[in-house]
Amino acid sequence: MDEVATAVAGPIRRRILEMPATNEASAGQIAAAFDVSRPAVSRHLRVLRESGLVAGTLRGRHRVYRLNTAPLKELSGWIAALDAPITEPMLDALDLEVRRTKRESNSYAAKGASA
């Protein structure tokens, strides 16, 4: 999951991911869409390929890339869990802990006053 998160952290790599999301694109087609050098685009494609986000196949002399969304599912599940609402059992446990702390605090105060 860390490789996927690192791969999608780069704005150019996110834009590259959007290109083959709808269809396949060659490395040359992808490079033509950016104001960076072809070697820079190749490095971005390598990061995406190593993270499993794109798959490249050779067609003649060209490598054609397509999006693989499977690695994104684990990342999106992790993000969704962070954004999930607090569940009732979690609130019950928190409420119980607050009451226990108040009870202990009150008992210490009572002991201190009677001493």
TIVO-374193 format. One record per residue: x, y, z of N, C-alpha, C, O in turn; residue number from 1. Coordinates in steps of 0.02 Angstrom, whole numbers. Each point is the difference from the previous one (the first is absolute). Layout:
# TIVO-374193
npx,npy,npz,capx,capy,capz,cpx,cpy,cpz,opx,opy,opz,pos
X,Y,Z,X,Y,Z,X,Y,Z,X,Y,Z,NUM
...
***
This chain:
# TIVO-374193
npx,npy,npz,capx,capy,capz,cpx,cpy,cpz,opx,opy,opz,pos
42,-60,0,-42,60,0,44,63,0,-19,51,-29,1
77,-55,62,44,59,1,24,20,-69,3,60,-16,2
13,-109,-26,22,15,-68,-55,35,-40,13,45,-38,3
-74,-68,49,-57,30,-36,-11,71,24,-11,45,-41,4
13,-34,106,-9,67,27,54,47,-25,-14,57,-17,5
76,-81,15,55,41,-25,-10,15,-74,13,56,-22,6
-35,-106,-16,-10,9,-72,-53,52,-14,9,41,-45,7
-64,-42,81,-55,48,-15,12,67,33,-39,47,-10,8
93,-41,49,15,65,32,24,52,-50,-9,60,10,9
39,-83,-64,26,47,-50,-54,24,-47,-36,-40,-28,10
30,106,18,-52,27,-43,6,-23,-73,-50,-12,-33,11
111,6,8,8,-23,-69,-22,-73,-6,-33,-19,-49,12
51,-22,99,-21,-70,-3,-75,-7,5,-30,-43,-32,13
-2,86,72,-74,-2,2,-30,17,-68,-48,-32,-22,14
77,81,-12,-25,18,-67,14,-56,-50,-41,-13,-44,15
98,-20,51,15,-57,-44,-52,-55,11,-24,-30,-48,16
6,18,110,-50,-52,15,-67,14,-33,-36,-47,-18,17
19,110,11,-64,17,-31,-1,-15,-74,-53,-11,-29,18
111,11,-3,2,-11,-72,-19,-72,-19,-48,-9,-38,19
83,-42,63,-20,-68,-20,-60,-26,38,-19,-58,-9,20
-11,99,51,-59,-22,37,-58,-13,-48,-40,-45,12,21
36,83,-65,-54,-8,-48,18,-47,-57,-43,-33,-28,22
107,31,10,23,-45,-52,76,-8,7,30,27,46,23
-1,-64,-90,72,-10,1,35,59,-32,-26,33,-45,24
87,-20,69,40,55,-29,73,-22,-2,24,-34,45,25
9,52,-99,71,-17,-6,41,49,42,-24,54,18,26
85,-73,-4,45,44,38,9,67,-38,2,53,32,27
2,-56,-98,7,61,-40,-61,45,5,6,61,5,28
-65,-91,-7,-62,39,7,-3,33,69,-21,58,7,29
40,-95,43,0,27,68,50,57,6,-16,53,27,30
77,-63,-52,52,51,4,-20,63,-37,16,55,22,31
-52,-61,-79,-20,58,-39,-49,45,38,-8,58,-17,32
-25,-85,67,-50,39,37,31,43,56,-36,36,34,33
101,-42,-25,32,35,56,57,45,-23,31,-12,-52,34
-18,64,91,55,46,-14,63,-21,37,39,42,22,35
-29,-107,-15,61,-26,31,34,-46,-51,-31,-19,-50,36
93,3,62,37,-41,-48,-26,-71,-3,-33,-24,46,37
47,-9,-101,-21,-71,-7,32,-43,54,-33,-44,27,38
98,55,-11,29,-40,54,-37,10,67,-6,-47,40,39
-17,108,-27,-37,13,62,-66,-39,0,-19,-29,51,40
-15,30,-108,-62,-38,-5,14,-75,7,-38,-36,32,41
93,13,-60,19,-71,7,11,-18,73,-20,-54,22,42
52,98,16,10,-13,72,-67,-3,36,-10,-43,43,43
-36,88,-59,-66,-1,31,-36,-65,-18,-32,-30,43,44
37,9,-105,-32,-62,-21,30,-60,37,-35,-48,17,45
101,50,-6,32,-54,36,-27,-5,72,-14,-55,24,46
7,112,9,-28,1,68,-71,-30,0,-17,-40,43,47
-23,61,-92,-69,-25,-5,-1,-74,-15,-41,-37,27,48
86,15,-69,4,-71,-18,22,-42,60,-29,-53,14,49
80,76,23,25,-36,58,-51,-4,56,-1,-47,39,50
-43,97,-34,-52,-1,51,-60,-41,-23,-47,-12,39,51
47,-10,-102,-54,-40,-26,-59,40,-27,-51,-29,-18,52
58,95,16,-56,42,-21,-10,2,-76,-55,12,-23,53
108,-25,-14,-7,-7,-73,35,-63,-21,48,-23,31,54
-73,-5,-84,32,-58,-31,19,19,-71,-39,31,-35,55
99,-49,15,23,17,-66,10,-63,-42,28,-50,24,56
-51,51,-85,10,-55,-46,32,26,-63,-15,56,-23,57
58,-96,-6,33,20,-62,-46,-13,-59,-28,-55,-7,58
22,105,-35,-36,-6,-64,47,25,-53,7,60,-12,59
26,-107,-20,51,19,-48,58,32,36,29,-31,45,60
-12,92,-63,55,35,33,-25,45,57,41,33,33,61
-105,-31,-22,-28,45,50,-27,-39,61,-25,-55,-6,62
33,86,63,-30,-28,61,-65,37,12,-1,62,1,63
-53,-99,8,-65,30,11,-20,-13,72,7,-55,26,64
-32,107,7,-17,-3,71,-75,1,10,-37,32,-37,65
16,-67,89,-70,2,20,-2,1,77,45,-26,33,66
-97,55,-7,-9,7,72,-19,-66,31,-40,-38,-28,67
68,25,87,-20,-58,41,-25,28,66,40,25,40,68
-104,-28,-28,-29,31,60,5,-42,64,-14,24,54,69
33,-87,-61,3,-45,59,41,30,58,-23,-2,56,70
84,28,-68,38,27,56,-33,61,33,14,15,58,71
-58,19,-95,-34,58,30,-54,-20,50,-17,39,45,72
-9,-99,-51,-53,-23,45,23,-3,72,-36,21,45,73
96,-48,-33,26,-3,69,10,70,28,-17,13,57,74
46,31,-98,11,69,22,-66,35,14,-6,35,50,75
-43,-43,-94,-64,34,10,-36,-28,61,-35,36,35,76
43,-101,-22,-30,-30,60,30,29,63,-35,13,49,77
101,-3,-50,34,29,58,-23,72,11,-13,20,57,78
8,19,-111,-23,69,6,-72,2,24,-17,42,42,79
-25,-86,-67,-71,-1,21,-5,-16,75,-43,28,34,80
86,-72,-10,-1,-17,72,18,61,42,-27,8,55,81
72,33,-79,18,61,37,-58,50,2,-8,37,48,82
-32,-38,-100,-55,47,-6,-65,-28,29,-51,35,0,83
52,-97,24,-61,-32,25,-24,34,64,40,22,40,84
-105,-19,-31,-26,30,62,17,-44,60,9,-61,-6,85
-5,92,63,13,-37,62,-61,-43,15,-57,23,-3,86
69,-86,18,-55,-47,12,-24,4,72,36,24,44,87
-96,-49,-33,-31,1,67,42,-35,53,8,27,54,88
20,-87,-67,41,-32,52,60,42,19,20,0,59,89
9,37,-106,56,43,17,-22,56,47,35,18,47,90
-95,10,-60,-26,53,43,-17,-27,70,12,33,50,91
-39,-94,-47,-16,-31,64,63,-9,42,0,13,60,92
54,-36,-92,63,-11,36,28,66,24,27,4,56,93
-33,48,-96,24,66,19,-41,26,59,28,28,48,94
-94,-35,-51,-43,23,54,16,-37,65,3,32,53,95
8,-97,-57,18,-39,59,65,24,30,6,6,61,96
44,8,-102,64,24,24,-6,69,33,32,12,51,97
-73,31,-79,-10,67,29,-32,-7,69,21,33,48,98
-73,-75,-42,-33,-10,65,48,-30,51,0,20,59,99
41,-68,-80,48,-31,46,51,51,25,17,1,59,100
7,41,-104,48,52,18,-30,50,49,32,21,47,101
-95,-1,-59,-34,46,46,-8,-31,69,10,33,50,102
-30,-98,-49,-8,-34,64,65,-1,39,1,14,60,103
54,-31,-94,65,-2,33,20,69,24,27,7,55,104
-40,43,-96,18,69,18,-40,22,62,27,31,45,105
-91,-48,-44,-43,17,58,22,-37,63,-2,29,55,106
22,-91,-62,20,-39,60,66,27,27,10,1,61,107
37,21,-104,62,29,23,-14,67,35,31,16,50,108
-77,23,-77,-18,65,30,-31,-11,68,14,38,47,109
-57,-89,-41,-34,-14,64,52,-23,52,-4,21,57,110
51,-62,-76,52,-22,46,44,58,22,20,3,58,111
-6,42,-103,42,58,16,-36,47,48,32,31,42,112
-98,-24,-49,-38,45,43,-8,-29,69,-4,37,49,113
1,-104,-43,-10,-30,66,66,-9,38,-1,-18,59,114
57,29,-91,65,-10,32,20,58,42,54,-1,31,115
***
